Amino acid sequence: MSDILSIGASGVRAYQSALTTTSENIANAATDGYSRRVAVTREVIAPSTGTNRIVNGIGVSIAGVTRSGSDLKSAEVRSAGSDLARTQAGTVWLSRIESALTGNKLDEQLTSFFNAATALAADPSASAPRATMLQSAASLSNGFAATANALDGALADLDASADGMADQLNSFTASLARVNSGLGRTAAGTSAQAALLDERDRLLESMSALVDVSATFDESGRATVKAGAGGPLLVQGDRAAVATYARGPDGSTSFAVYGIEGVQSLNPAGGAIAGIAEGAARISDARAALDALAVDFANGVNSVQAAGADLDGNAGAPMFAATGAKDFKLVLNDPRGIAAASPGTGAYDNGNLTALATLRSDGKFESRVTTLVTDNAAALSARRSVADVQSTIRDNAVAARNAESGVNIDEEAVDLIRFQQAYQASSRVIQVARETLETLFNIR
């Protein structure tokens, strides 16, 4: 009779634990990164004796709490998320380049300058068209500088974002090292271990949004993480590397990690940090193209000026000064100084303005600005299309992972009823055993 009591008691304990696990699943059904837990029950076998090999079960117990999920599916989510994060980060900086190149309407200001020169050619001695041309030159000068400043501002914001991403990565790696330490001290098959494994996977997914990572796991579930397939170690056991960011004078970016394997360069193929590096390169290229355009334009106009005569018959003085777009300046402040005439002619001559029209045609300054804008726009459009595809791939990967590890409320409701009935039945077994014992005790 005591066997019946112990069997019933074991059932109550086991199914109470199963009910707790099921309740936890239901409560966390909408929790991001939560993996379904399953309480595994097993029969308790009485130890056999040397003379009697036939033994009876003596109840049920919880063998442990298993965590649903697939490391392979989780790795696919990380890979898809890393690709998407890189593309999205690159899109951000392509958008900033587009805003910088179009916001100050540099192409329109170039057109306005050359059109003002054409208008001056109709009446080269008049003061009004000379003033208009000089005003257009001033607006153009400001346009070059403002466009350069906008690109520099984008690069400064990129630096701040890169610093923030390095700090985020350091926070994630330090947290994962602590989770690894906890996993080393936590018994397998427990709810505590399952919670730590969930946190491990959440951190790995967050890291993959910054850097493409490859992870391996030991028997305790502790993660060893590298950047990419063969990059530097980011986490090993309870040790974490420290990432840093820097940008050189040429605009190139560099990330490095310190700690586990000394100092190593970090050159991710995926994640937002890879998008940052790509964005920095594109901003630097746009800046270099703008500087070249500014210098070519300033030198070309100044050469035309030097070859002509101003309204007073003097040799034309430089109109602009520039070593790049940012320091592009209008240095001619007197409209009479515009060298519209060919040398040795009179105030009504416009021969030198023909050379300015030739410079416009040969230098292709307006079309160079247009090409900068359209090339960037094409790259931006392509990135957005790729991001749409990658977003779908990631959504599918998440859905496949959740199909294995996610909580199905309907299934949990069925288990809740099943375990509740088993719990009640076990309680009834205890009650019957007690009633039977009382009956036996009351026999006189």
C-alpha positions in Angstrom: 0.0 0.0 0.0 2.9 2.3 0.6 4.0 1.6 -3.0 0.7 3.0 -4.2 1.2 6.1 -2.0 4.7 6.7 -3.3 3.6 6.2 -6.9 0.8 8.7 -6.5 3.1 11.1 -4.8 5.7 10.8 -7.6 2.9 11.5 -10.2 1.8 14.6 -8.3 5.3 16.0 -8.2 6.1 15.1 -11.8 2.9 16.5 -13.3 3.1 19.6 -11.1 6.5 20.3 -12.7 5.0 19.5 -16.2 2.2 22.0 -15.5 4.7 24.6 -14.4 6.7 24.2 -17.6 3.6 24.3 -19.8 2.4 27.4 -18.0 5.7 29.1 -18.6 5.5 28.3 -22.3 2.0 29.9 -22.5 3.1 32.9 -20.5 6.1 33.5 -22.8 4.4 32.7 -26.1 5.0 36.2 -27.3 8.4 36.7 -25.8 11.0 37.3 -28.5 13.7 34.7 -28.5 11.9 32.3 -26.1 12.2 28.6 -27.0 9.6 26.1 -26.0 10.4 23.9 -23.0 9.3 20.3 -22.6 9.3 18.5 -19.3 10.4 15.0 -20.0 8.9 12.3 -17.8 10.3 8.8 -17.2 9.4 5.7 -15.2 11.2 5.2 -11.9 12.5 1.6 -11.9 13.1 -0.2 -8.7 16.6 -1.6 -8.3 16.9 -5.3 -9.1 18.3 -7.9 -6.7 20.6 -10.7 -7.4 17.8 -13.3 -7.0 14.8 -11.5 -8.5 15.4 -9.9 -11.9 11.7 -9.0 -12.3 11.0 -5.6 -10.8 8.1 -3.3 -10.8 8.0 0.5 -11.5 7.7 2.7 -8.5 6.4 5.8 -10.1 7.3 8.6 -12.4 9.9 11.5 -12.3 11.0 14.4 -14.4 14.1 13.4 -16.4 14.7 17.1 -17.2 13.6 20.1 -19.1 14.5 20.0 -22.8 14.6 23.1 -24.9 13.1 23.0 -28.4 15.0 24.4 -31.3 17.7 23.8 -33.9 21.2 25.3 -33.9 21.2 25.0 -37.7 18.0 27.0 -38.0 19.3 29.6 -35.6 22.5 29.9 -37.6 20.5 30.4 -40.8 18.6 33.3 -39.0 21.9 34.8 -38.0 23.3 34.6 -41.5 20.2 36.0 -43.2 20.1 38.8 -40.6 23.7 39.7 -41.1 23.3 40.0 -44.8 20.2 42.2 -44.4 21.9 44.4 -41.8 24.8 45.1 -44.1 22.6 46.1 -47.0 20.4 48.3 -44.8 23.4 50.0 -43.3 24.8 50.7 -46.8 21.4 52.1 -47.8 21.5 54.6 -45.0 24.8 56.1 -46.2 23.9 56.0 -49.9 20.8 58.0 -48.9 23.0 60.5 -47.1 25.2 60.9 -50.1 22.1 61.5 -52.3 20.9 64.2 -49.9 24.3 65.9 -49.9 24.7 65.9 -53.6 21.2 67.1 -54.4 20.4 69.2 -51.4 22.3 72.3 -52.6 21.4 71.9 -56.3 25.0 72.2 -57.4 24.1 71.2 -61.0 21.6 74.0 -61.2 24.1 76.5 -59.9 26.6 75.5 -62.5 24.0 75.9 -65.2 23.0 79.3 -63.7 26.7 80.4 -63.8 27.2 79.5 -67.5 23.8 80.9 -68.5 24.8 84.2 -66.8 28.0 84.2 -68.9 25.9 83.6 -72.0 23.6 86.6 -71.0 26.7 88.7 -70.5 27.9 87.9 -74.0 24.9 89.7 -75.4 25.9 93.0 -73.8 29.5 92.7 -72.3 29.7 96.3 -71.3 26.5 96.4 -69.2 26.9 96.4 -65.5 23.7 94.5 -64.7 24.6 91.2 -66.4 28.1 91.4 -65.0 26.7 91.7 -61.5 24.3 88.8 -62.2 27.2 86.6 -63.3 29.3 87.5 -60.3 26.3 86.8 -58.1 25.9 83.4 -59.8 29.6 82.8 -59.1 29.1 83.5 -55.4 26.1 81.2 -55.2 28.1 78.5 -57.0 31.0 79.0 -54.6 28.7 78.5 -51.6 27.1 75.5 -53.3 30.5 73.7 -53.6 31.3 74.4 -50.0 27.9 73.4 -48.7 27.9 70.1 -50.7 31.4 69.3 -49.3 30.2 70.2 -45.8 27.2 67.9 -46.2 29.4 65.0 -47.2 31.7 65.7 -44.3 28.7 65.8 -42.0 27.6 62.4 -43.2 31.1 61.1 -42.6 31.1 62.5 -39.0 27.8 60.9 -38.4 29.1 57.7 -39.8 32.0 57.9 -37.3 29.6 58.3 -34.4 27.5 55.3 -35.6 30.6 53.2 -36.0 31.8 54.1 -32.5 28.4 53.2 -31.2 28.4 49.8 -33.0 31.8 49.0 -31.6 30.5 49.7 -28.1 27.4 47.6 -28.8 29.5 44.7 -30.0 31.6 44.9 -26.9 28.5 44.9 -24.7 27.2 41.8 -26.5 30.5 39.9 -26.3 30.9 40.7 -22.6 27.3 39.6 -21.9 27.8 36.3 -23.9 31.0 35.6 -21.9 28.9 35.9 -18.7 26.3 33.6 -20.1 29.0 31.1 -21.0 30.2 31.3 -17.4 26.7 30.7 -16.1 26.2 27.7 -18.4 29.4 26.2 -17.0 27.9 26.2 -13.5 24.3 25.3 -14.4 23.0 21.7 -14.4 21.9 20.3 -17.7 18.2 19.7 -18.3 17.0 22.5 -16.0 14.9 25.5 -16.7 17.8 27.7 -15.7 20.0 26.2 -18.4 17.2 26.6 -21.0 16.9 30.3 -20.0 20.6 30.8 -20.4 20.6 29.1 -23.8 17.8 31.4 -24.9 19.9 34.4 -23.8 22.9 33.0 -25.6 21.0 32.7 -28.9 19.5 36.2 -28.4 23.0 37.7 -28.0 24.4 35.8 -31.0 21.5 37.1 -33.1 22.2 40.7 -31.9 25.9 40.2 -32.6 25.2 38.9 -36.1 23.3 42.2 -36.9 26.7 44.0 -36.4 29.2 41.4 -37.6 28.7 38.1 -39.4 29.6 35.5 -36.8 30.3 31.7 -36.7 29.6 29.9 -33.5 30.4 26.5 -32.1 29.1 25.0 -28.9 30.5 22.6 -26.3 28.6 20.0 -24.3 27.4 22.6 -21.8 26.1 24.9 -24.6 28.9 27.5 -24.1 29.6 29.4 -27.4 32.9 30.1 -29.0 32.4 32.9 -31.5 34.5 34.1 -34.4 33.9 37.0 -36.7 33.0 35.4 -40.0 34.2 32.0 -40.9 37.9 32.5 -40.1 38.1 36.0 -38.5 39.3 36.8 -35.0 37.9 35.3 -31.8 35.2 37.5 -30.3 34.2 35.2 -27.4 35.8 32.1 -25.9 34.5 30.7 -22.7 34.3 33.6 -20.2 36.6 35.8 -22.2 35.5 38.5 -24.6 37.5 40.6 -27.1 37.2 44.3 -27.2 36.4 46.0 -30.6 37.6 49.5 -31.6 37.0 51.8 -34.5 39.2 54.3 -36.3 39.1 56.2 -39.6 42.3 57.3 -41.4 43.0 60.6 -43.1 42.1 59.1 -46.5 38.6 58.3 -45.2 39.2 54.5 -44.9 37.7 52.9 -41.8 39.2 50.2 -39.7 37.9 48.0 -36.9 40.2 45.9 -34.7 39.7 43.5 -31.7 42.0 43.2 -28.7 42.2 40.5 -26.1 41.8 36.8 -26.8 44.4 36.5 -29.6 46.2 39.8 -29.2 45.4 42.6 -31.7 43.7 41.6 -34.9 42.0 43.4 -37.7 38.2 43.0 -37.9 37.0 42.9 -41.5 33.5 41.5 -41.5 31.7 40.4 -44.6 28.2 41.0 -43.1 26.4 43.0 -40.5 26.0 46.7 -40.1 29.7 47.2 -39.4 30.4 45.9 -43.0 27.8 48.4 -44.2 29.6 51.1 -42.3 32.9 50.4 -44.0 31.2 50.3 -47.4 29.4 53.6 -46.7 32.6 55.3 -45.6 34.3 54.3 -48.9 31.4 55.6 -50.9 31.3 58.9 -49.1 35.1 59.3 -49.5 34.8 58.5 -53.3 32.0 61.1 -53.7 34.0 63.6 -51.7 37.1 63.0 -53.9 35.0 63.3 -57.1 33.5 66.6 -55.8 37.0 68.0 -55.0 38.3 67.1 -58.4 35.3 68.7 -60.0 35.8 71.9 -57.9 39.5 72.2 -58.7 39.0 71.5 -62.4 36.2 74.1 -62.6 38.1 76.8 -60.7 41.3 76.3 -62.7 39.4 76.2 -66.0 37.5 79.5 -65.3 40.7 81.1 -64.0 42.5 80.1 -67.2 39.7 81.7 -69.3 40.0 84.8 -67.2 43.7 85.0 -67.6 43.4 84.8 -71.4 41.0 87.8 -71.6 40.6 91.4 -70.7 38.3 93.0 -68.2 36.1 96.0 -68.7 39.1 98.3 -68.1 41.3 96.5 -70.6 43.4 94.8 -68.0 44.3 91.1 -68.0 41.7 89.1 -66.3 42.3 88.2 -62.6 41.5 84.8 -61.1 37.8 84.4 -60.3 38.0 81.5 -57.9 40.5 79.9 -55.5 40.2 76.2 -54.6 42.2 73.2 -53.5 39.0 71.3 -53.0 35.3 71.8 -52.8 35.2 72.8 -49.1 37.5 75.8 -49.5 36.1 76.8 -52.9 36.0 80.6 -52.8 35.0 83.5 -55.0 38.0 85.9 -55.0 36.9 88.3 -57.7 34.7 90.9 -56.1 34.3 93.5 -58.8 32.0 92.8 -61.8 34.2 95.0 -64.0 36.9 92.4 -63.5 35.1 89.7 -65.5 37.3 89.2 -68.6 34.7 89.1 -71.3 36.8 90.6 -74.1 39.7 89.2 -76.0 43.0 91.1 -75.4 43.4 94.3 -77.5 39.7 94.7 -78.2 37.2 97.1 -76.7 34.7 97.0 -73.9 32.0 95.8 -76.2 33.9 92.6 -77.3 32.7 89.2 -76.0 35.3 87.1 -77.6 36.7 85.6 -74.4 33.3 84.4 -73.3 33.4 82.0 -76.2 36.3 80.3 -74.4 34.0 80.0 -71.3 31.4 78.3 -73.5 34.1 75.9 -74.8 35.1 75.2 -71.2 31.5 74.3 -70.4 31.3 71.9 -73.2 34.8 70.3 -72.8 34.8 70.2 -69.0 31.3 68.6 -68.7 31.0 70.0 -65.2 27.2 69.8 -65.1 27.1 66.3 -66.5 29.8 65.2 -64.0 27.5 66.3 -61.1 24.6 64.6 -62.8 26.7 61.4 -63.2 27.6 61.5 -59.5 24.0 61.8 -58.5 22.6 59.2 -60.9 25.3 56.6 -60.1 24.6 57.0 -56.4 20.9 56.8 -57.1 21.3 53.6 -59.1 23.4 52.0 -56.3 20.8 53.1 -53.7 17.9 51.6 -55.8 19.8 48.4 -56.2 20.5 48.2 -52.4 16.9 48.7 -51.7 15.9 45.9 -54.0 18.4 43.6 -52.5 17.2 44.6 -49.0 13.6 43.6 -50.0 14.8 40.2 -51.1 17.0 39.7 -48.0 14.2 40.8 -45.7 12.0 38.0 -47.2 14.8 35.5 -46.8 15.3 36.5 -43.2 11.6 36.3 -42.5 11.4 32.8 -43.9 14.4 31.8 -41.8 12.8 33.2 -38.7 9.6 31.4 -39.5 11.4 28.1 -40.0 13.2 28.5 -36.7 10.1 29.4 -34.8 8.3 26.4 -36.3 10.7 24.3 -34.3 11.3 26.4 -31.2 8.3 28.6 -30.9 5.3 28.1 -28.7 2.0 26.9 -30.2 -0.8 28.0 -27.9 -3.2 25.3 -29.1 -0.7 22.5 -28.4 0.2 24.0 -25.0 -3.5 24.1 -24.1 -3.9 20.4 -24.9 -0.8 19.6 -22.8 -2.2 21.8 -20.0 -5.4 19.7 -19.9 -3.5 16.5 -20.2 -1.1 17.2 -17.4 -3.9 18.6 -15.3 -5.9 15.3 -15.7 -2.7 13.3 -14.9 -2.1 15.5 -11.8 -5.7 15.0 -10.6 -5.5 11.2 -11.3 -2.3 11.0 -9.3 -4.0 12.9 -6.4 -6.9 10.4 -6.6 -4.4 7.5 -6.3 -3.1 9.0 -3.1 -6.6 9.5 -1.8 -7.6 5.9 -2.6 -4.4 4.6 -1.0 -5.2 6.6 2.2 -8.8 5.4 2.3 -7.7 1.8 1.9 -5.1 2.2 4.7 -7.7 3.7 6.9 -10.1 0.8 6.2 -7.4 -1.7 7.1 -6.4 0.2 10.3 -10.1 0.2 11.4 -10.4 -3.6 11.2 -10.6 -4.9 14.7 
